[in-house]
Every structure is written in structure tokens, then in C-alpha cells.
Amino acid sequence: MTGDLLLIRHARATGQAPDAPLTPDGEAAARQLADTLADAGITRIVSSPWRRAADTARPLAARLGLRVETDGRLTERVLSGADLPDWMTHLEASFADPDLALPGGESGSQARARILAALADARDPGGVTAVFTHGNLLALALGLDYAGWVGLRTPDVWRLSREGWAVRPEGT
């Protein structure tokens, strides 16, 4: 439907750094995703500038003859400014307390506000926008809890209607 957003988590990557490329399996999944979404009525593609998201978007853009626009608000949430050996424990705590902000990091509430603003700007009222982002940010946009984040796939696709309903489309 027009005005809908396809929220897409990037395909499998070699790491978490902004410049981490897709794995060979991730590249194949991005090509398969382009085939799957080719008839979804997509009129616009917006991506995180981080390589793994943009590289997931490129096969779809090429297939549809669209350009990949980037929006820095779609980058992954930074949980902490320091490396945390027990980062999963802190991430789970951040889902329980959305205002928890570790030193040098961004709270879940802050990250959610950031992605919701990006989605509002990305929406094409006359078509469907494919938005390529990252797992934690996607979970926050969808209002998922920690278990919902754990259950996300790489790649993963959710359709967000203008009315705010989010579903995983069949076959994705």
C-alpha cells in the first residue's frame, strides 16, 4: 500500500564496524532479497550509510533502477563508548529500561526517537519506501523487547503501514 515502509535489517556481515562488508552468504541473501521484493511497489530506497546496510540495499536498487539514499539517523545504536565483554547483559538491561544510557552510549529512547524521525522523513506517500538499517535500531522502531531483538534475522523484513501496523511479509 502507498505510504508503507519496508523496514529491513541488513544481511549477515563480517563484523559490527561501520565498514564491515557482507559475508558471501550475506551477499547471496541481499541478491535473494532483491528478487523477493522486486514486486513490492518500492519507489524509494533509504539506507544507513554503514557498509553492511548499504550493500544489502544495492542489489534491490539496481534491480529497480533506483538510487540508494543514505540517512545517518539509520546507523546502529551505540550501546557504550567502551568495549563491553558482557555487552549482551547491558543490551538486555537497556530493553528493560529504555532510558538507560551507558557512558558514551545512546539510550533506547534516544535511538528510537532518532529512527522514528528518519522513518517519517523517508516515507513516500505515493509509494513504498525500503529502509535498510540495523538490528537494535529496527527492534526499537518496532517496539520489540529483548527477545524480539534476539529473534530478528539477517536479513529481516517488516512492513510498517501508514497506520503503524508492523508485520513480517510472507516469503521474506
N, C-alpha and C positions, 0 to 999 in steps of 0.2 A: 504494500500500500504506500501511497505517496506520503512523504514526511517521516517514514520509518527509518530507523538506523539499524545497520548490522554491526554489532559490536564484536570484534574479532581479536582473540588473543593470538599472538604470533605463533609460528611453528617452532619446533624444537631447535634450540640454538646451542652453540658450543660453550656458552657461559652467560654470566649476568652483566658483564661490562657493556657500556653503551655501544661499543664497536664489535661485539661478539657476532660472528656470522652464523647462519643456519648450518646445521649438520646436513650431510647428504640426505638423510631421512626427512629433515625439515624442508629442504629444497623440494623434494618429491611431494611432500604434503602441501606445500604452497602451490605447486602446479595443479595438484588434485583439487585443491580448494577453488582455484580459478575455474576449473571445469564445473564444479558443483554450483558455484554462484553465478555462472555466466548468464543465466536467465532470470536472475533475481530482480531485475529492473534497476540495477545500480546506475546512478547518474553522477555520482561524486565519490572520490576516494580520499580520505584524510588519514594520515598515519603519524604515529610517534616518529621523531627523527632518528631514534635509535635503530641501528642497522637491522636487528632481527625482526623488528616490526615492518620497517620499510621494505626489506627483502621479501617478507611474506606478502606484502601488498603488490609488488611489481608484476608477478605473472597475471594477476587479475586485471591490473591496469593495462597491460599490454594486450590482453585478450579483448578488452572492451574499448580500447583506443582512448583511455582516459589518462590524465596525469595524476601522479601521487602528490597531493598537497601535504605538507608537514605542519604539525602544531606541537610546539614544545610542551604544552599542557598535557599531552598524552604520554609523556615519558613515565617510566615506572616510579612508583613511590620510593623514596629513600627512607628506609626504616631508621637508620642511625648513621651518624657521620664516622663511626668506627666499625671495624670488622668485629662481628659478634660470633663467637664459636657456637653459642646457643641461640642463634637468631630465630629459629622456629618457635622457641618458647616466647620470645619477645613479640614475634608476629602474632601468635595466638592471643597473647595478652592485649595486643593493640586492637584486635577484633572485639574483645570483651569490653575494652574501654576506648571508644573511638577518639577520645581527646588525649590519649597517651601519646606524648611526643618525646622520644629519646633524644639525647644531645646530638645536635647536627642532623636530626631527622624530621620527618613530617608526620603529623598525626593522621589517623584515618579520616577524621573530619575535614582536615585541611585538604588532603588528597582528593576526597570525594567532591568537595566544592570545586576543586580545580577541574576534575574531569567533567562534572556536570556542566560547568561553564563552557568547556570545549565542545561538548556534545550539542549544546544549544546553538553554538555558532556553526557547527558542522552540518546541522540538519538542512536538507534540501526539501523545501515544502512541495516541490513538484516532482520529486523522485525519491530514490532510496540512496542513502549515504552509507558506504562501507567505512568503518572506523577501525583502524588497526592499532592495538595498544598492548598492554602487558597484564599479566595475571592478577597481581594485587590490585591494580587500579581498576581492572574490569570487575573484580569481585566487589569493590567498594561502590562502583557505579550501579551495580545490580542490587546492592543491599544484601549481598551474601554474607554468611558468617564464616568462621574459620573452616568448618567442614565443607562449606560450599566452595571456598577457595581451593582446598585440597582436591576437590572433585573436578576442577577445571582441567581441560585437556589442552594439548598443544598440537595443532591449533584448536581453538574452540570458537563457536559462533553462536551469538544470541541476537534475536530480533527484538528491538525495542520500538514499540508503537508510539505514535504521537500521544496516545492516551497514557503511556507509561507502563504498559504491559510488556513483560520480557519473557520470551520463550526460546528454547533451542529449536531451530527449524529442523524438520525431519530430513535425514540424509546428510547432515553436516557433522 
